[in-house]
Amino acid sequence: MGNILGGLKPELLWNHFEEICSIPHPSRKEQKLAHYVIGFAKNNNLEYETDEFGNIVIRKPATPGFENRIPVVLQGHLDMVAEKNNDVTHDFDKDPIQPYVDGDWVKARGTTLGSDNGIGVAAALAVLESKELQHGPVEALFTLDEETGLNGAQALKPGFLKSKILINLDSEEDGAFYIGCSGGQNTFVKFTFKPSEVPANTIAFEVKVKGLKGGHSGLDINTGRGNAIKLMARLLHELNYKFGVRLVSINGGSKHNAIPRETFSVIRVAKKTAHDVLSYVENYNSIVKAELASVEPNLEVVASEVKSKAKVMDKTTAANLIDSLYSVQNGVIKMSADIEGLVETSSNLAVVNSKGKNVEVILSQRSSVETEKKDISNAVAATFRLAKADVKQGDGYPGWKPDIHSPVLSVMKGVYENMYNNHPEVKAIHAGLECGIIKERFPDMDMISFGPTITGAHSPDEKVQISTVEKFWNLLSNALRNIPAV
């Protein structure tokens, strides 16, 4: 990859980020990037260690005069969410991400950028490489497979880390320090249908819901953005009960932690009602575009005739599937009564996928209150059990309980106020940071999370603000210099 990000400051960080972009590293396929990180450790004569899962820790000694400081671990994850626009040809297993500069932002061409968490990983590598920073003993922990369920963190074992302070580099808001996060759990649903012969005197239509923004199923769940699967289910529910259409297939979404941007279904329609069905879809398009005009300006719902010889789903299963997708709770369930503006509990209808005689559905529930997480997960499961589906629930992961008396928070706040003559925001986040799991493995570790401004994470609209990356770096550098003695 060429020097596309050359000239951006800090140079060390951006050089590493551009190198990261050149190495394919979607979730569960981060091995090439892991090899790059290990090679970096070897080239810089730094001690490193890997665990059975493949997580990597690199250790750098203190700079002279800082040997007595409390050891700190910098933490980020190597994988990225692989999302692209439907009209973009990109193989995330082989093709590099193509970053480019647009004013004060770095973006990618038609795909996710991977600044979540490539910027954090690049910052940790830059700290390890720098000959100018002053700091105590530093560990850098690079976990794998974070985006699909925090699996790398789940695999950590006591003793792998030696530090007493953890600075997580996976937050996405300049000027904010995070000291808590939600826990999460996935629900897996499977409908099994009986294929029926194609009804006589029918034609096939493909219905598309497209043009939505999507986004992170935690961070963006309160933005009012459309969910493509829910919009499709609403339409199919109306078409089924008004015209008796037959469902062939439905596919939408691709990641449990992303709000689905597109959904496609194939239906069969009686020839005598085909014109009315098309008119109904056109009217529905106008309705939902008006409802979501301020947040989804590019939303489009269209139907077009297609050639299909595929059998249809039996009426009972199709109705159960459509009705449950339509009725299941989605979006914000409850706001926090203690922290203004914080989503406490939510659910995301994330994926629907037709496979042979099955239709599989994935939903993701989050809450900063463990009992509420269990409650919404059970409610979601009950909806689909009523629809005669097979339902399984994942093990989930714990939240991270805020500690307003955290010593590292005190240090970070002091550094921020001295640098910017202003107060940072201290917040909790409605997303699954690895801190909750790491805290479970290392209960005495003091933790904080911060990062630069990243918007559109988990979608092709992802971008990172250049000016805040430099601020993030300067803050990290000064924080390491001001970590107190043991």
Secondary structure, 3 states (H helix, E strand, C coil): CCCCCCCCCCHHHHHHHHHHHCCCCECCCCHHHHHHHHHHHHHCCCEEEECCCCCEEEEECCCCCCCCECCEEEEEECCECCCECCCCCCCCCCCCCCEEEECCEEEECCECCCHHHHHHHHHHHHHHHCCCCCCCCEEEEEECCCCCCCHHHHCCCCCCCCCCEEEECCCCCCCEEEEEECEEEEEEEEEECCEECCCCCEEEEEEEEECCCCCECCCCCCCCCCCHHHHHHHHHHHHHHHHCCEEEEEEECCCCCECCCCEEEEEEEEHHHHHHHHHHHHHHHHHHHHHCCCCCCCCEEEEEEECCCCCEECHHHHHHHHHHHHHCCCEEEEECCCCCCCEEEEEEEEEEEEECCEEEEEEEEEECCHHHHHHHHHHHHHHHHHCCCEEEECCCECCECCCCCCHHHHHHHHHHHHHHCCCCEEEEECCCCCHHHHHHHCCCCEEEECCCCEECCCCCCCEEEHHHHHHHHHHHHHHHHCCCEC
